[in-house]
Amino acid sequence: MDRSGRSDDGKSAAHPDLADSLGAMGLGSNPSPQPRGQQEQALQRQQRAAWLRQRTAPPPPGMPEQQLRTRLLMEAGLQVARQSWSQQSQQHQAYRWEEMGSSSGGGPYVSPMGAAAAVNNPSAWYDTAAAAANNPSAWYNSAGANFFSAQGQSGSQQQQYTLSAGASQYQPVASPVAASSIPNINASLQYLYQQQYAMSNQSGAGAYAWSAPDEDKRMDLRLRAIQAAQAQAGYVPYRAAPAAQPRRARTLEETRSRLLKAPIDVHVVTFPQSPAHVVTLLEEGVNKIRLNVLAGVTHRMHDFMDSRDGHAVFVALLRACAGRAGEVKDIVEAASFYCRHNLLPLMRHDHGEDCLAELISAAAPYPNLCEMLVNRFLFENVLLDLKGDQVLHHCFATMRYEDTKFLVVSVLHGNTLDAMAYSQSPAGSKCLVECFNNARGDEFGKLRAVLLDKAIDLARGEYSNYFVQHALEHGDAQTRQQLVQRLMGQAVGLSLHRSGSYVVEACFNKAGLLNLVLAQFVSMDDAQLVELVQGRSSNYVVHRMLEAAKDRYPKETLGLARRIYRLHGNGVWQVYAEKVMRVVGKILSRHSHHGPSYR
């Protein structure tokens, strides 16, 4: 007997059925060279005959048939998966294996479990699995020769490998011994079977079967083996970030020791009670601690300002640095020049608004720092920001007017005012209101001139009409009178307009210039009056004006009411005139003991 386990007559002495299996696989003595097509056809006939002979073989001793059936079904599924993965990487190539009998050569063949069969006839795999379930012993007897055949695969479609092994050297591909002796096997798939072999309950290194685990354990082993193969192939699955672990609260002395050694880190505020400890230490006035906090905060400015816990540290730092121009300058420069994030989005949170308000207050005593902040706010388009009016309010309230008038000048520059007034949000109109309230001198004169010039268009705007109403209510007497006179020139058109009708009402309700509005309505002709009384929006203007004027200007109101009642008698009214006629009836009944009269 030689080292391969063969006796002198060529029979295998290691296993009684191995010689027949090797012969069926073409692993015996080397046949004479034949054409490749004839070799494959002959091989397929031999393999088919071997399968038919083995169908009636008894199951191995000591192995429960149901246990073996479960194992073989899983192995068949894994083999299908293995060949389908190989097929994806090389769609147009079938795996080929060389003779494993001797090293002298022999015709190549295609394994019945190989990729060629998977490419040409995928359903054959499922037929094989069904055959294993019906007759596990046949599958078991041929497993050593067929299923665990060593498979060589290269990265190139043209390269092939010639493997040689004796019968005594033959081991299952899942076996660590066999895996180590086949260096050219697909790495990730080999690792998959190695993991399955290692996870199973093996009775020996060369055993073909493991004890069938329960369903949950089997699924767990399968998933673990697939994950191990993915890792071997370089696949890194998505992993969710680990849940935040509760941090141990640092004591005041621990925080003090940390701040005396190095600048503060933004992660310090994530520890419970740490922000409060930092605030306490800043209030103590230790220079070293203040400078280390200053160095850390200016390095991560936005992170501290945007943090609910960190903003308390930022505010305390500003207060501790008050009166120290150099330190305040470092903070303002970090916010104005070196902060990569926008400052205005901080206004969405209360703590962010507190930070900006404190920053503006800290910069207020220094004109150069005020200029830095104003420039940064304009750079971020504060005049059209949803919270821009609040930023302007903080600037006008804390800074000198000489440092903030540039905001009003920027409104009057180019088409900025039009962009603010006719924007798709109320942000621009709110900023106009802030500028109108705080403008002085030449800037206010220019802003009022623009308001009077664009009064009609602004009154019709969806949001700009609020700016006009605000000017009618809070402007000085001269501004209110000039604005009402300008608006009454288009009283009919504005009263019929949905937004303009509110502005006309503001002329007598908010501006206090009811006499000007009533005189304009009295001077209208009948056609205009009819149009206003029956208008969907203008009827509100008419009946509210009559309500407001019936006591202050009774004579003019009575005359206007009689005109309206007379027109109503002609039957020209529609449904929207009901409210007006109700007020007209009250006015006429007050001046007549016998009911309404045309006199």
C-alpha positions as CSV (number, residue, x, y, z in Angstrom):
1,M,0.0,0.0,0.0
2,D,1.4,3.4,-1.0
3,R,1.0,6.7,0.9
4,S,-2.2,7.5,-0.9
5,G,-4.0,4.6,0.8
6,R,-4.2,2.4,-2.3
7,S,-3.2,-1.3,-2.2
8,D,-1.1,-2.9,-5.0
9,D,-4.2,-3.9,-6.9
10,G,-5.4,-0.3,-7.0
11,K,-8.2,-0.9,-4.5
12,S,-8.7,1.5,-1.6
13,A,-7.8,0.0,1.8
14,A,-9.1,3.0,3.8
15,H,-12.8,2.7,3.0
16,P,-14.7,-0.3,1.3
17,D,-16.9,2.0,-0.9
18,L,-14.3,4.7,-1.6
19,A,-12.9,2.9,-4.7
20,D,-16.3,2.8,-6.4
21,S,-16.9,6.5,-5.5
22,L,-13.5,7.5,-6.8
23,G,-14.1,5.5,-9.9
24,A,-17.4,7.2,-10.5
25,M,-15.8,10.6,-10.1
26,G,-12.9,9.8,-12.4
27,L,-10.4,9.7,-9.6
28,G,-9.0,6.2,-10.2
29,S,-6.3,5.3,-12.7
30,N,-5.7,7.9,-15.5
31,P,-7.7,7.1,-18.6
32,S,-6.4,7.6,-22.0
33,P,-6.7,11.1,-23.4
34,Q,-10.1,11.7,-25.1
35,P,-11.7,14.8,-26.6
36,R,-13.1,17.1,-24.0
37,G,-16.7,16.7,-25.1
38,Q,-16.5,12.9,-24.9
39,Q,-14.8,13.0,-21.5
40,E,-17.6,15.2,-20.1
41,Q,-20.3,12.9,-21.6
42,A,-18.7,9.8,-20.2
43,L,-18.2,11.4,-16.8
44,Q,-21.8,12.4,-16.6
45,R,-22.9,8.8,-17.4
46,Q,-20.6,7.4,-14.8
47,Q,-21.9,9.9,-12.2
48,R,-25.5,9.1,-13.0
49,A,-24.8,5.4,-12.6
50,A,-23.0,6.0,-9.3
51,W,-26.0,8.0,-8.0
52,L,-28.4,5.2,-9.0
53,R,-26.3,2.6,-7.3
54,Q,-26.1,4.6,-4.1
55,R,-29.9,5.3,-3.8
56,T,-30.5,1.9,-2.1
57,A,-27.5,2.1,0.2
58,P,-28.4,1.9,3.9
59,P,-27.9,4.9,6.2
60,P,-24.6,5.0,8.2
61,P,-24.8,3.2,11.6
62,G,-25.5,5.3,14.6
63,M,-27.0,8.2,12.7
64,P,-30.7,8.9,13.0
65,E,-32.3,9.2,9.6
66,Q,-34.3,12.4,10.5
67,Q,-31.1,14.0,11.9
68,L,-29.1,13.1,8.8
69,R,-32.0,14.4,6.6
70,T,-32.0,17.8,8.3
71,R,-28.3,18.1,8.0
72,L,-28.1,17.1,4.3
73,L,-30.9,19.5,3.4
74,M,-29.0,22.3,5.0
75,E,-25.8,21.3,3.2
76,A,-27.6,21.2,-0.1
77,G,-29.0,24.7,0.4
78,L,-25.5,26.0,1.3
79,Q,-24.1,24.3,-1.7
80,V,-26.7,26.0,-3.9
81,A,-25.9,29.3,-2.3
82,R,-22.2,28.8,-2.8
83,Q,-22.6,28.1,-6.5
84,S,-25.0,31.0,-7.0
85,W,-22.5,33.4,-5.4
86,S,-19.8,32.1,-7.7
87,Q,-22.1,32.5,-10.6
88,Q,-22.7,36.1,-9.8
89,S,-19.0,36.9,-9.8
90,Q,-18.4,35.0,-13.1
91,Q,-21.6,34.9,-15.1
92,H,-20.3,33.3,-18.3
93,Q,-17.8,30.8,-16.9
94,A,-18.4,27.3,-15.3
95,Y,-16.1,26.2,-12.6
96,R,-13.8,23.4,-13.8
97,W,-11.9,20.9,-11.7
98,E,-9.1,18.6,-12.7
99,E,-8.5,15.0,-11.8
100,M,-7.6,14.4,-8.2
101,G,-6.3,10.8,-8.6
102,S,-2.7,11.2,-9.7
103,S,-0.4,14.1,-10.6
104,S,0.3,12.8,-14.1
105,G,-2.8,14.4,-15.6
106,G,-6.1,13.2,-17.0
107,G,-9.1,14.7,-18.6
108,P,-10.9,17.6,-16.8
109,Y,-14.5,17.0,-15.6
110,V,-17.4,19.0,-14.3
111,S,-18.6,18.1,-10.8
112,P,-22.3,17.2,-10.5
113,M,-22.4,19.9,-7.7
114,G,-20.3,22.3,-9.7
115,A,-21.1,25.7,-11.2
116,A,-21.5,24.4,-14.7
117,A,-24.6,22.5,-13.8
118,A,-25.9,25.6,-11.9
119,V,-25.4,27.7,-15.0
120,N,-26.9,25.3,-17.5
121,N,-29.6,23.7,-15.3
122,P,-30.3,25.5,-12.0
123,S,-33.3,23.2,-11.3
124,A,-30.9,20.3,-10.9
125,W,-29.8,21.6,-7.6
126,Y,-33.3,21.4,-6.2
127,D,-33.7,17.9,-7.6
128,T,-30.5,16.9,-5.8
129,A,-31.8,18.3,-2.5
130,A,-35.0,16.4,-2.9
131,A,-33.1,13.2,-3.6
132,A,-31.1,13.8,-0.4
133,A,-34.3,14.2,1.6
134,N,-35.9,11.0,0.1
135,N,-32.8,8.8,0.5
136,P,-30.2,10.3,2.9
137,S,-28.0,7.3,2.8
138,A,-27.3,7.6,-0.9
139,W,-26.3,11.2,-0.4
140,Y,-24.1,10.3,2.6
141,N,-22.3,7.5,0.7
142,S,-21.4,9.9,-2.1
143,A,-20.7,13.0,0.1
144,G,-17.0,12.2,0.4
145,A,-16.7,12.0,-3.3
146,N,-19.0,14.6,-4.6
147,F,-20.2,17.3,-2.1
148,F,-16.9,17.8,-0.4
149,S,-14.9,17.8,-3.6
150,A,-12.0,20.3,-3.5
151,Q,-12.9,23.2,-5.7
152,G,-10.2,25.4,-7.2
153,Q,-11.1,28.8,-8.4
154,S,-8.9,31.6,-9.8
155,G,-9.6,35.3,-10.3
156,S,-9.0,34.9,-14.1
157,Q,-11.5,33.2,-16.3
158,Q,-8.7,31.5,-18.3
159,Q,-6.6,30.0,-15.4
160,Q,-7.2,26.5,-14.2
161,Y,-5.7,24.5,-11.3
162,T,-4.6,20.8,-11.2
163,L,-5.0,19.3,-7.8
164,S,-3.7,15.9,-6.7
165,A,-4.6,14.0,-3.5
166,G,-4.7,10.4,-2.3
167,A,-7.7,8.7,-0.8
168,S,-6.2,8.9,2.7
169,Q,-5.6,12.6,2.3
170,Y,-9.2,13.3,1.3
171,Q,-11.2,15.3,3.9
172,P,-14.4,17.3,3.8
173,V,-14.0,20.8,2.5
174,A,-15.5,22.1,5.7
175,S,-12.7,20.3,7.6
176,P,-9.8,22.5,8.8
177,V,-7.4,19.8,7.5
178,A,-8.9,19.9,4.0
179,A,-9.2,23.7,4.0
180,S,-5.6,24.1,4.8
181,S,-4.6,21.8,2.0
182,I,-6.5,23.7,-0.7
183,P,-5.0,27.2,-0.8
184,N,-6.8,28.3,-4.0
185,I,-10.4,27.8,-2.8
186,N,-12.7,30.8,-2.8
187,A,-11.6,32.5,0.5
188,S,-15.0,33.8,1.7
189,L,-16.9,30.6,0.9
190,Q,-14.2,28.4,2.4
191,Y,-14.4,30.5,5.6
192,L,-18.2,30.0,5.7
193,Y,-17.8,26.2,5.7
194,Q,-15.0,26.4,8.2
195,Q,-17.2,28.3,10.5
196,Q,-20.0,25.8,10.1
197,Y,-17.6,22.9,10.7
198,A,-16.2,24.6,13.8
199,M,-19.6,25.5,15.2
200,S,-21.0,22.0,14.8
201,N,-20.6,19.1,17.2
202,Q,-18.0,17.0,15.4
203,S,-17.2,13.5,16.6
204,G,-13.9,13.6,14.8
205,A,-11.7,15.6,12.5
206,G,-12.8,13.5,9.5
207,A,-16.5,13.0,10.4
208,Y,-19.0,13.9,7.7
209,A,-22.1,14.5,9.9
210,W,-22.8,16.6,12.9
211,S,-25.6,16.2,15.5
212,A,-28.7,18.1,14.3
213,P,-29.3,21.1,16.6
214,D,-32.7,22.5,17.3
215,E,-34.3,25.0,14.9
216,D,-33.3,28.2,16.8
217,K,-29.7,27.0,17.2
218,R,-29.5,26.0,13.6
219,M,-30.6,29.4,12.4
220,D,-28.2,31.1,14.8
221,L,-25.3,29.0,13.5
222,R,-26.3,29.8,9.9
223,L,-26.5,33.5,10.5
224,R,-23.2,33.5,12.3
225,A,-21.5,31.5,9.5
226,I,-22.8,33.9,6.9
227,Q,-21.7,37.0,8.9
228,A,-18.2,35.4,9.3
229,A,-18.1,34.8,5.5
230,Q,-19.1,38.4,4.9
231,A,-16.3,39.6,7.2
232,Q,-13.8,37.3,5.5
233,A,-14.9,38.8,2.1
234,G,-14.5,42.3,3.3
235,Y,-18.2,43.1,3.6
236,V,-18.9,45.5,6.5
237,P,-22.6,45.6,7.5
238,Y,-24.2,48.7,8.7
239,R,-24.1,49.0,12.5
240,A,-26.2,51.4,14.4
241,A,-24.4,53.8,16.7
242,P,-24.2,52.3,20.2
243,A,-26.7,53.7,22.7
244,A,-25.3,56.5,24.8
245,Q,-24.1,55.2,28.1
246,P,-24.9,57.1,31.2
247,R,-21.8,59.1,32.3
248,R,-20.7,59.3,35.9
249,A,-21.2,62.7,37.3
250,R,-18.0,64.6,37.9
251,T,-17.5,66.4,41.1
252,L,-16.7,70.0,41.4
253,E,-13.1,69.2,42.4
254,E,-12.6,66.9,39.4
255,T,-13.9,69.6,37.1
256,R,-11.6,72.2,38.7
257,S,-8.6,69.9,38.3
258,R,-9.5,69.2,34.6
259,L,-9.9,73.0,33.8
260,L,-6.6,73.9,35.5
261,K,-4.7,71.5,33.3
262,A,-6.1,72.0,29.8
263,P,-8.7,74.0,27.8
264,I,-12.3,72.8,28.2
265,D,-13.6,70.3,25.8
266,V,-17.2,70.3,24.5
267,H,-17.7,66.8,25.8
268,V,-17.3,68.0,29.3
269,V,-20.8,69.4,29.2
270,T,-22.2,66.0,28.5
271,F,-21.4,64.9,32.1
272,P,-24.2,65.4,34.6
273,Q,-23.7,68.5,36.7
274,S,-20.5,69.5,34.8
275,P,-22.0,72.6,33.2
276,A,-23.1,73.9,36.6
277,H,-19.7,73.2,38.0
278,V,-18.0,75.1,35.1
279,V,-20.4,78.1,35.7
280,T,-19.5,78.0,39.4
281,L,-15.8,78.0,38.7
282,L,-16.2,80.9,36.3
283,E,-18.0,82.9,38.9
284,E,-15.1,82.3,41.3
285,G,-12.9,84.4,39.0
286,V,-9.8,82.2,38.7
287,N,-7.8,83.5,35.7
288,K,-6.4,80.1,34.7
289,I,-9.8,78.5,34.6
290,R,-11.4,81.4,32.7
291,L,-8.6,81.4,30.1
292,N,-8.9,77.6,29.6
293,V,-12.7,77.9,29.2
294,L,-12.1,80.7,26.8
295,A,-9.7,78.7,24.7
296,G,-12.0,75.7,24.5
297,V,-15.2,77.7,23.8
298,T,-13.7,79.8,21.0
299,H,-12.4,76.6,19.4
300,R,-15.9,75.0,19.3
301,M,-18.1,78.1,19.5
302,H,-21.2,76.8,17.7
303,D,-21.2,73.5,19.6
304,F,-21.5,75.4,22.9
305,M,-24.0,77.9,21.7
306,D,-26.3,75.2,20.1
307,S,-26.2,73.0,23.2
308,R,-28.9,73.2,25.9
309,D,-26.2,72.4,28.5
310,G,-23.3,74.1,26.8
311,H,-25.0,77.5,26.3
312,A,-24.9,78.1,30.1
313,V,-21.1,77.8,30.0
314,F,-21.0,80.2,27.0
315,V,-23.2,82.8,28.8
316,A,-21.2,82.5,32.0
317,L,-18.0,83.0,30.0
318,L,-19.3,86.2,28.4
319,R,-20.2,87.6,31.8
320,A,-16.9,86.6,33.3
321,C,-15.0,88.3,30.4
322,A,-17.1,91.5,30.6
323,G,-14.8,94.5,30.8
324,R,-11.8,92.6,29.3
325,A,-11.8,94.0,25.7
326,G,-9.2,91.5,24.5
327,E,-11.1,88.4,25.7
328,V,-14.5,89.7,24.4
329,K,-12.8,90.5,21.1
330,D,-11.6,86.8,20.9
331,I,-15.1,85.6,21.4
332,V,-16.7,88.0,18.9
333,E,-14.1,87.3,16.3
334,A,-14.6,83.5,16.8
335,A,-18.3,84.0,16.2
336,S,-18.0,86.5,13.3
337,F,-15.0,85.2,11.3
338,Y,-14.1,81.7,12.3
339,C,-17.4,80.0,13.0
340,R,-18.2,77.6,10.2
341,H,-21.9,77.4,11.0
342,N,-24.5,80.2,10.6
343,L,-25.5,82.0,13.8
344,L,-29.1,82.9,12.9
345,P,-30.4,79.3,13.1
346,L,-29.6,79.4,16.8
347,M,-32.6,81.6,17.2
348,R,-34.9,78.6,16.7
349,H,-34.1,77.6,20.3
350,D,-34.5,79.6,23.4
351,H,-31.0,78.8,24.6
352,G,-29.6,79.9,21.2
353,E,-31.4,83.2,21.4
354,D,-30.0,83.7,24.8
355,C,-26.5,83.2,23.5
356,L,-26.9,85.7,20.7
357,A,-28.5,88.2,23.0
358,E,-25.6,87.9,25.4
359,L,-23.1,88.1,22.6
360,I,-24.6,91.3,21.2
361,S,-24.7,92.8,24.7
362,A,-21.0,91.9,25.3
363,A,-20.0,93.6,22.0
364,A,-22.2,96.7,22.5
365,P,-19.5,98.8,24.3
366,Y,-17.0,98.3,21.5
367,P,-17.9,99.8,18.1
368,N,-15.5,97.7,16.1
369,L,-17.0,94.5,17.6
370,C,-20.5,95.8,16.8
371,E,-19.5,96.3,13.2
372,M,-18.2,92.7,13.1
373,L,-21.5,91.3,14.3
374,V,-23.7,93.5,12.1
375,N,-21.7,92.5,9.1
376,R,-22.0,88.8,10.0
377,F,-25.8,89.2,10.4
378,L,-26.2,90.9,7.1
379,F,-23.9,88.3,5.5
380,E,-26.4,85.6,6.7
381,N,-29.3,87.7,5.2
382,V,-30.8,88.6,8.5
383,L,-33.4,90.9,6.9
384,L,-35.2,88.0,5.4
385,D,-34.7,85.5,8.2
386,L,-37.7,84.2,10.0
387,K,-36.2,85.3,13.3
388,G,-34.4,88.3,11.9
389,D,-36.7,90.8,13.5
390,Q,-35.7,89.5,16.9
391,V,-32.0,89.8,16.1
392,L,-32.5,93.4,14.9
393,H,-34.5,94.1,18.1
394,H,-31.5,92.9,20.2
395,C,-29.1,95.0,18.1
396,F,-31.2,98.2,18.3
397,A,-31.9,97.7,22.0
398,T,-28.3,97.2,23.2
399,M,-26.0,98.9,20.6
400,R,-25.7,102.6,19.9
401,Y,-27.6,103.9,16.9
402,E,-24.4,104.9,15.2
403,D,-23.4,101.2,15.2
404,T,-26.8,99.9,14.0
405,K,-27.9,102.5,11.5
406,F,-26.1,100.5,8.9
407,L,-28.9,98.0,9.1
408,V,-31.4,100.7,8.0
409,V,-29.1,101.9,5.3
410,S,-28.9,98.3,3.9
411,V,-32.7,98.2,3.7
412,L,-32.7,101.3,1.5
413,H,-30.0,100.0,-0.7
414,G,-31.0,98.7,-4.2
415,N,-34.0,96.4,-4.2
416,T,-33.7,95.2,-0.7
417,L,-36.9,96.9,0.5
418,D,-38.9,95.3,-2.3
419,A,-37.4,91.9,-1.6
420,M,-38.4,92.3,2.1
421,A,-41.9,93.7,1.5
422,Y,-42.9,91.2,-1.2
423,S,-41.3,88.1,0.1
424,Q,-43.2,84.8,0.5
425,S,-43.0,84.9,4.3
426,P,-43.7,87.6,6.9
427,A,-40.0,87.8,7.8
428,G,-39.2,90.7,5.6
429,S,-42.2,92.8,6.8
430,K,-41.3,92.1,10.4
431,C,-37.8,93.4,9.8
432,L,-39.2,96.5,8.1
433,V,-41.3,97.2,11.2
434,E,-38.1,97.0,13.4
435,C,-36.2,99.3,11.1
436,F,-39.1,101.8,10.9
437,N,-39.4,101.8,14.8
438,N,-35.7,102.5,15.3
439,A,-34.7,104.6,12.3
440,R,-33.7,108.2,13.0
441,G,-32.6,111.3,11.2
442,D,-31.9,111.0,7.6
443,E,-32.4,107.3,7.6
444,F,-36.0,107.7,8.9
445,G,-36.7,110.5,6.3
446,K,-35.6,108.2,3.5
447,L,-37.5,105.3,4.8
448,R,-40.7,107.4,5.2
449,A,-40.3,108.7,1.7
450,V,-40.1,105.2,0.3
451,L,-43.2,104.2,2.3
452,L,-45.3,107.0,0.9
453,D,-44.1,106.4,-2.6
454,K,-45.0,102.7,-2.5
455,A,-48.0,102.9,-0.1
456,I,-50.6,101.6,-2.6
457,D,-48.5,98.6,-3.6
458,L,-47.5,97.8,0.0
459,A,-51.1,98.0,1.1
460,R,-52.0,95.3,-1.4
461,G,-49.2,93.0,-0.4
462,E,-50.0,89.7,1.5
463,Y,-47.6,90.6,4.3
464,S,-46.5,94.1,3.5
465,N,-49.9,95.4,4.4
466,Y,-49.0,94.7,8.1
467,F,-46.1,97.0,7.7
468,V,-48.4,99.8,6.4
469,Q,-50.9,99.2,9.2
470,H,-48.0,99.4,11.7
471,A,-46.9,102.7,10.3
472,L,-50.5,104.0,10.5
473,E,-50.7,103.0,14.1
474,H,-47.2,103.9,15.5
475,G,-46.0,106.6,13.1
476,D,-45.8,110.2,14.0
477,A,-48.7,112.5,13.2
478,Q,-47.2,113.9,10.1
479,T,-46.4,110.4,8.7
480,R,-49.9,109.1,9.5
481,Q,-51.7,112.1,7.9
482,Q,-49.6,111.9,4.7
483,L,-50.0,108.2,4.5
484,V,-53.8,108.3,4.9
485,Q,-54.1,111.0,2.3
486,R,-52.1,108.9,-0.1
487,L,-54.2,105.8,0.5
488,M,-57.5,107.6,0.2
489,G,-56.7,108.5,-3.4
490,Q,-57.3,104.7,-4.1
491,A,-60.0,104.2,-1.5
492,V,-62.3,102.2,-3.8
493,G,-59.7,99.9,-5.1
494,L,-58.1,99.2,-1.7
495,S,-61.5,98.6,-0.1
496,L,-62.4,96.0,-2.8
497,H,-59.0,94.3,-2.3
498,R,-58.7,91.5,0.3
499,S,-55.5,92.9,1.9
500,G,-56.1,96.5,1.1
501,S,-59.4,96.5,2.9
502,Y,-57.6,96.0,6.2
503,V,-55.4,99.0,5.5
504,V,-58.4,101.2,4.9
505,E,-59.9,100.1,8.2
506,A,-56.6,100.9,9.9
507,C,-56.9,104.4,8.5
508,F,-59.8,105.2,10.8
509,N,-59.4,102.5,13.5
510,K,-55.6,102.8,14.2
511,A,-54.5,106.1,12.6
512,G,-57.4,108.1,14.2
513,L,-58.2,109.9,11.0
514,L,-61.8,108.9,10.6
515,N,-62.8,112.3,9.3
516,L,-60.5,111.9,6.2
517,V,-61.9,108.5,5.5
518,L,-65.6,109.5,6.0
519,A,-65.1,112.6,3.8
520,Q,-63.8,110.4,1.0
521,F,-66.7,108.0,1.2
522,V,-69.3,110.8,1.2
523,S,-67.7,112.3,-1.9
524,M,-68.1,109.0,-3.9
525,D,-70.8,108.7,-6.6
526,D,-73.6,106.2,-6.4
527,A,-72.0,103.6,-8.6
528,Q,-68.9,103.5,-6.4
529,L,-71.0,103.4,-3.3
530,V,-73.1,100.5,-4.6
531,E,-69.9,98.6,-5.6
532,L,-68.4,99.0,-2.1
533,V,-71.6,98.1,-0.2
534,Q,-72.1,94.9,-2.1
535,G,-68.4,93.9,-2.3
536,R,-67.2,90.8,-0.5
537,S,-64.3,92.6,1.4
538,S,-65.4,96.2,1.1
539,N,-68.8,95.7,2.9
540,Y,-66.8,95.2,6.1
541,V,-65.1,98.6,5.5
542,V,-68.4,100.4,5.0
543,H,-70.4,99.0,7.9
544,R,-67.4,99.4,10.4
545,M,-66.8,102.9,9.3
546,L,-70.5,103.8,9.8
547,E,-70.3,102.2,13.2
548,A,-67.3,104.2,14.2
549,A,-68.6,107.5,12.8
550,K,-72.3,107.5,13.9
551,D,-71.5,109.1,17.2
552,R,-68.5,111.3,16.3
553,Y,-69.9,112.7,13.0
554,P,-73.7,112.1,13.1
555,K,-74.6,114.6,10.4
556,E,-72.3,113.2,7.7
557,T,-73.1,109.6,8.8
558,L,-76.9,110.2,8.5
559,G,-76.5,111.6,5.0
560,L,-74.4,108.7,3.8
561,A,-76.9,106.2,5.4
562,R,-79.9,107.8,3.6
563,R,-78.1,107.5,0.3
564,I,-77.4,103.8,0.9
565,Y,-81.0,103.2,2.0
566,R,-82.3,104.9,-1.2
567,L,-80.0,102.8,-3.4
568,H,-81.2,99.7,-1.6
569,G,-84.8,100.5,-2.5
570,N,-83.8,100.2,-6.1
571,G,-83.1,96.5,-5.6
572,V,-79.4,96.5,-6.6
573,W,-78.1,94.8,-3.5
574,Q,-76.6,91.4,-3.1
575,V,-76.1,89.1,-0.1
576,Y,-72.9,90.9,1.1
577,A,-75.0,94.1,1.8
578,E,-76.8,92.6,4.7
579,K,-74.4,93.8,7.4
580,V,-74.3,97.3,5.9
581,M,-78.1,97.6,5.8
582,R,-78.4,96.5,9.4
583,V,-76.2,99.4,10.5
584,V,-78.0,101.8,8.1
585,G,-81.3,100.8,9.7
586,K,-80.0,101.6,13.2
587,I,-78.7,105.0,12.1
588,L,-82.0,106.0,10.4
589,S,-84.2,104.8,13.3
590,R,-82.3,107.0,15.7
591,H,-83.3,110.1,13.8
592,S,-87.0,109.3,13.1
593,H,-89.8,108.4,15.5
594,H,-91.8,106.8,12.6
595,G,-89.1,104.6,11.1
596,P,-86.7,105.2,8.2
597,S,-87.4,108.1,5.9
598,Y,-86.0,109.3,2.6
599,R,-86.1,112.9,3.7
